Structure formats: structure tokens, C-alpha cells
Amino acid sequence: MRRVGTDEWSGLAMLVVAVAVAAPGLLGAIGTTIPQGWWVVIFVGYLVAMLAAVATRAASRIRYVAFSASVVAAWALLLSASGQGLLPVLLVLTAAVSVYVVPIRVGLLVVVGNTLVIAFGAVSGMRSVTDGAILLGFYLLIQVAALLSSVTLLREQRMRRELAEAHVELQAASVLLSESAATTERLRISRELHDLIGHQLTVLTLELETARHLEGPAVRTHLERANRVARDLLGDVRATVGQLRAESPDLEQALRRVTRNLPGLDVTVDVSPGVRIDEDDSAAFVRATQEIVTNTIRHADARTLRISVTGDERETVLEARDDGRGAPEPALGNGLRGLGERFAALGGDLAVDGGDGFRVTARVPAR
């Protein structure tokens, strides 16, 4: 179940504020120039349009239309009420959410339009020019403040998202660099082993060849030398192989390094104890995790991400699933397409499902 975050709570608070300021009109406590039933219908349309504009992932054109409808509905509510009361707060709400839908310059135009509507609606009930100027100045300033606060919040969210993406990329690069260094060290040891065995086997061969052509006590001397060389060779091989021996990469630790300390996203990594993979497969799973986490931060609007790796005698499977909005027909970007090609080169595959949340499944054959 998806957890309720600050965005959901702020949206709920705005909904409560909208209902509260419109309550006098909804309950008939203030008069309206249109039938009260129609006034209620317009208010409900205002709420629906606001939700469609801000809380959905519909096409941009649909969200623009919904936001425009919410602005017009708010104007109609204010102009059709016999007294403004706190109804201009509805216009403040439209100004505050405008930057989530339209460019800031359009949001500023909405502020200007809202201010003109407030001025027009206040003409009949205005006691003096000073009162009217104070009222207009107050609502103008509060609209600008709300709009700029939303702009600042969006910029902060974008910067945090970009920072998290850079963090994931850096951690993935660090993990792969560590594995590359280990590979280089094992290659160096294997070369030393080759040189060492080659030298000692040459000495052993010469001693045995000499002994083969001799008779008497001299043969024993060369055989003893050959025996010592063989024993030394066996000891050196055991010591070198002990250094060369390496467990399969610690995949769970690598994936945890990539996904730790991500603000706003709770990532759980679970790798089955029996999973054994080589370095190429490990690198592919690290890159897959990096791309999955980046996409989750950038697109999914998710709170949690679950990554599991299981394996049997046939294949090793990585499955990642978030609690975001998903997409019925997800469009694969360059990153996911590149991952698909990487896993195909390893003999596996990569599948994406956006029906319930967003799920990515990557498979490689058992080695």
C-alpha cells in the first residue's frame, strides 16, 4: 500500500480550505445571483477541474483545459455571490497550483486576471477607495507569494531529484570500479602463477631428463632435486591459487550501496543466499538497479521500491517494483532499451510492466 506523503497531505489541506471558504454559499448562508443548485454544481466542477489539472498524469493539453476550467469556475463563483467573504481564497489556490500545470508567465497572467475579478466583485460592497485598495493589495500580494512559493518548492524538488540521480550514478560507478580493480588484481596474480609454474616446471623437466640418462647414486641426487622442485611447485601453486580464489561478487552489498541514502524513496534490497553470478552478470544487475532507481525518482512519483534477486539452476532473476502511478503502456527510454540490449548479449532478457506501479524484470541464465 502506498504511503501518504507531503504532496497528498498538502492537496488534502487545499481541498479542506476550498470547501471551508465556499461553505457559506454551499449552505445558503450567503445569497447568489444564480440558483444555489447551479452554484453548487459550479463549485463541484471547480474541484474536479483542479484535481484533473494537478493530481492526474493526463496529457498536457487535457491538464491545460482542466486548469482553465478551474480558473473560470472560480471567477464565476466569486462574481455570482452576493458577498465575497473569503471566496477570493479560491483564486489564491488557483494561482498557487498554476505553476504545476502552466509556465510561470501564464501563472502571473492568472494572478492579474484574478485580481481584476476581485476588484470587479468588490465594487458594489466597497466602503471606500482605501478599503478597496487594501483588499486588492492584500490578495494580489498573497497570490504572488503563493505562486512564488510553489515555484521555489518545485525547483527544490527538481534539485533534490537531480541530486538523488547523481548519487545513484556515482554509487553505481563506485561499485563497478571496485569490481574492475578486483578483476585486475586477479589477472595480475594469474600472470604471476603462469610465470612461476613455467619456470619451476622447466627445472623439474631438466632434473628428470638428466636422471633418465644416469645410473647409480647420481640418479638419486637428481631425483631428490626433482622431488624438492615438485614440492615447492605444489606449495607455490596452493599459495597463489589461495590468493586467486574469489567468491562470486557480493551482489546484495553492491545493490545496497547503489540504493542507500535516497531522499523520499524507501528502497529494499533482498538477494537470495543461493545466488551466484559472475562479474559480467553482476555489472549488468548493478546498471539495471541504477536505471530502475533513476526512473523511479524521475517518473514514478513512488514512495517505496522493492528489489529482489532470486536464482535456481536455470536462471538468475532481478525484479524491481515500486508503488508509483505506473503506466498502462510504458514507453522505453534509451536507458531501458540499452539495458535490454545488455541482458540480451548475456543470453537473458529484460521485461517492463507498468500496470500496477512499475515493474522491471531482468533475467540471465545460470553460469
Order of alpha helices (4+ residues) and beta strands (2+ residues): alpha-alpha-alpha-alpha-alpha-alpha-alpha-alpha-beta-alpha-beta-beta-alpha-beta-beta
